[in-house]
Amino acid sequence: MQLSRSARIALRIAAGIGFAIIYVPLALVLVNSFNPDRSASWPPPGWTFHWWSTAWENAGARNAVWVSVKAGLGATAIALVLGTLIAFAVARHRFFGRNAVSFVVVLPIALPGIVTGIALNSAFGTVLKPLGVGLGLFTVIVGHATFCIVVVFNNVVARLRRTSGSYEEAAMDLGAHTFRAFVDVTFPLVRSALLAGALLAFALSFDEVVVTTFTAGPGVETLPIWIFNNMTRPQQAPVVNVVAAVLVLASVVPIYIAQRLSADTATESRI
Amino acid sequence: MTATQPAAGRTPVRRLAGLLHRRRRLRLSLLLTAPLLWLAVLYLGSLAVLFVSAFWTTNSFTSEVVKVWSTDNFHALLTTPVFRQVILRSIGVALAVTVLCAVIAFPLAFCTARVARPRWRPLLVVAILTPLWASYLVKVYAWRLILSQGGLADWMLKPFGLSGPGFGLPAAVITLTYLWLPYMILPIHTALEQLPANLLDASADLGARPGRTFRSVVLPMVLPSVAAGSVFTFSLSLGDYITVQIVGGKTQLIGNLVYSNIELNLPMAAALGTVPVVVIVLYLLAMRRTGALSSL
């Protein structure tokens, strides 16, 4: 389709506006962290680094980062194990209810977070409370792991479908037993898929608000919950601004890793 | 020395490996037991209890749940004007967000997939994906900053004698559109990129102008991807209540109603919670007819 010159220019302008809509809010968050004023009025009256040092010393924010990291690591570890197990079952076996299993895996992320949240909340209340276990970091990890399983599963199952079982069969024909074939052949094949899944799972957990609201015990404050609780307090606005700016900057890290991983995948698929 | 090296196939590890290799059923059940205990018992179990509790009631004095079967909650859902209003408003918001996303995403994806130089395309895809890694709350917060009084929106519209929309329903629609836009751009971009160039050439050879080619060739082939993107934009908007709390002013959507009922009337909250689930399932079924789900 040969587009006319004016149509191309119009499309470029439309795309430019589109990208501006996508990036202006993120840029605003960065700029606003240097805003000396507590209000968000535009343009800012000046520049200051003062709030960055205030935020660095903010105990609440620091503690929340730590809680989020712990919850993310715990949820990612559980999701890696469970997601990989299901992926192997679904990709390498035929059994009754296979489609149902793939469906149940997706459900926690397909349903609205609030439904998952209150379901888990009332289940924890009825099952754990009589055992003397209250809501806390543990319940947050359980909740997050539930919806993180799907991203690990998706990555690993896609990889297993691309690499047929014949590599393992070849290894076994050469005398390797099931575990040796797994360690030497299967695991290296799925390793980058596992890393990609872990990255996505951690990012998903680190960012989650709704399920966390219903599974966190009193005093357990992940970073998103901390931001949410402090967002509307004018006194805390400058610190929230800085934390938000840091999170925007930090999102470059997973993008970089994801790019490296997909480059890795590309070389692998060339074999 | 009586003990010799155990022959191959005799070590415990090898024996176990052999057992697992011969018995596929055993291997399968070992693979599935832990995940199914987690997902089917813990997760589906909790969901089932929640939906059963939608048929219970509460003691209006103590807020204690009374486990007596009744359909009162669903009756209230369909007859109470406030509930009906909020449900319709939520569906309207989800549809508006979906349409806005499609309208913004289409020209953008067309440019990145077919107009931009091939060398730049991978970079543009990264540029589309990047905001997905930025924190959800930070993005909502960004719009809170933009739309607040005297904020960027007010400043930009001031020369035209206008002011920003402030916090309310339009702000919620704008913010939700912003949040889910990448989910719409990406499938459209992929579909447009995979569109075979010779189909477009054939259409032109048969005398179609670009507009006609767009309507008769491009659009029908890309529509399933728009539908696939809309599954995300629609269901994510319908389930959201945080964004509305932050930028929506006094606006209530279905998620907010669920949230406000949890403490005092859990069965009602559960009944309200079934609404987005049912609507999303109906939407998925409708979209399946377009072939959208196979391209997900």
Chai-1 contact restraints between the chains, C-beta under 6 A:
chainA,res_idxA,chainB,res_idxB,connection_type,confidence,min_distance_angstrom,max_distance_angstrom,comment,restraint_id
A,M1,B,L200,contact,1.0,0.0,6.0,A-B,restraint_1
A,M1,B,P210,contact,1.0,0.0,6.0,A-B,restraint_2
A,M1,B,T213,contact,1.0,0.0,6.0,A-B,restraint_3
A,L3,B,P210,contact,1.0,0.0,6.0,A-B,restraint_4
A,R8,B,V115,contact,1.0,0.0,6.0,A-B,restraint_5
A,L11,B,P107,contact,1.0,0.0,6.0,A-B,restraint_6
A,L11,B,F110,contact,1.0,0.0,6.0,A-B,restraint_7
A,L11,B,C111,contact,1.0,0.0,6.0,A-B,restraint_8
A,L11,B,V115,contact,1.0,0.0,6.0,A-B,restraint_9
A,R12,B,C111,contact,1.0,0.0,6.0,A-B,restraint_10
A,A14,B,P107,contact,1.0,0.0,6.0,A-B,restraint_11
A,A15,B,L108,contact,1.0,0.0,6.0,A-B,restraint_12
A,A15,B,C111,contact,1.0,0.0,6.0,A-B,restraint_13
A,G18,B,I104,contact,1.0,0.0,6.0,A-B,restraint_14
A,G18,B,L108,contact,1.0,0.0,6.0,A-B,restraint_15
A,I22,B,P131,contact,1.0,0.0,6.0,A-B,restraint_16
A,P25,B,A142,contact,1.0,0.0,6.0,A-B,restraint_17
A,L28,B,A142,contact,1.0,0.0,6.0,A-B,restraint_18
A,L28,B,L145,contact,1.0,0.0,6.0,A-B,restraint_19
A,V29,B,A142,contact,1.0,0.0,6.0,A-B,restraint_20
A,N32,B,L145,contact,1.0,0.0,6.0,A-B,restraint_21
A,A40,B,L145,contact,1.0,0.0,6.0,A-B,restraint_22
A,A40,B,S148,contact,1.0,0.0,6.0,A-B,restraint_23
A,A40,B,G151,contact,1.0,0.0,6.0,A-B,restraint_24
A,S41,B,G150,contact,1.0,0.0,6.0,A-B,restraint_25
A,W42,B,G151,contact,1.0,0.0,6.0,A-B,restraint_26
A,W42,B,L152,contact,1.0,0.0,6.0,A-B,restraint_27
A,W42,B,W155,contact,1.0,0.0,6.0,A-B,restraint_28
A,L82,B,P35,contact,1.0,0.0,6.0,A-B,restraint_29
A,L82,B,W38,contact,1.0,0.0,6.0,A-B,restraint_30
A,L85,B,L31,contact,1.0,0.0,6.0,A-B,restraint_31
A,L85,B,P35,contact,1.0,0.0,6.0,A-B,restraint_32
A,I86,B,P35,contact,1.0,0.0,6.0,A-B,restraint_33
A,F88,B,L31,contact,1.0,0.0,6.0,A-B,restraint_34
A,A89,B,L28,contact,1.0,0.0,6.0,A-B,restraint_35
A,A89,B,L31,contact,1.0,0.0,6.0,A-B,restraint_36
A,A89,B,L32,contact,1.0,0.0,6.0,A-B,restraint_37
A,H93,B,L28,contact,1.0,0.0,6.0,A-B,restraint_38
A,F95,B,L28,contact,1.0,0.0,6.0,A-B,restraint_39
A,V104,B,L39,contact,1.0,0.0,6.0,A-B,restraint_40
A,P112,B,G239,contact,1.0,0.0,6.0,A-B,restraint_41
A,P112,B,P276,contact,1.0,0.0,6.0,A-B,restraint_42
A,I114,B,G255,contact,1.0,0.0,6.0,A-B,restraint_43
A,I114,B,V258,contact,1.0,0.0,6.0,A-B,restraint_44
A,V115,B,G273,contact,1.0,0.0,6.0,A-B,restraint_45
A,I118,B,I262,contact,1.0,0.0,6.0,A-B,restraint_46
A,A119,B,S46,contact,1.0,0.0,6.0,A-B,restraint_47
A,A119,B,L47,contact,1.0,0.0,6.0,A-B,restraint_48
A,A119,B,L50,contact,1.0,0.0,6.0,A-B,restraint_49
A,L120,B,S46,contact,1.0,0.0,6.0,A-B,restraint_50
A,A123,B,S46,contact,1.0,0.0,6.0,A-B,restraint_51
A,T146,B,Y43,contact,1.0,0.0,6.0,A-B,restraint_52
A,H177,B,R14,contact,1.0,0.0,6.0,A-B,restraint_53
A,H177,B,A17,contact,1.0,0.0,6.0,A-B,restraint_54
A,T178,B,A17,contact,1.0,0.0,6.0,A-B,restraint_55
A,T178,B,L20,contact,1.0,0.0,6.0,A-B,restraint_56
A,T178,B,H21,contact,1.0,0.0,6.0,A-B,restraint_57
A,F179,B,A17,contact,1.0,0.0,6.0,A-B,restraint_58
A,D207,B,S135,contact,1.0,0.0,6.0,A-B,restraint_59
A,D207,B,Y136,contact,1.0,0.0,6.0,A-B,restraint_60
A,V209,B,I242,contact,1.0,0.0,6.0,A-B,restraint_61
A,P224,B,L137,contact,1.0,0.0,6.0,A-B,restraint_62
A,I227,B,L137,contact,1.0,0.0,6.0,A-B,restraint_63
A,A244,B,V138,contact,1.0,0.0,6.0,A-B,restraint_64
A,A244,B,Y141,contact,1.0,0.0,6.0,A-B,restraint_65
A,L247,B,S135,contact,1.0,0.0,6.0,A-B,restraint_66
A,L247,B,V138,contact,1.0,0.0,6.0,A-B,restraint_67
A,V248,B,A134,contact,1.0,0.0,6.0,A-B,restraint_68
A,S251,B,W133,contact,1.0,0.0,6.0,A-B,restraint_69
A,S251,B,A134,contact,1.0,0.0,6.0,A-B,restraint_70
A,P254,B,W133,contact,1.0,0.0,6.0,A-B,restraint_71
A,I255,B,T130,contact,1.0,0.0,6.0,A-B,restraint_72
A,I255,B,W133,contact,1.0,0.0,6.0,A-B,restraint_73
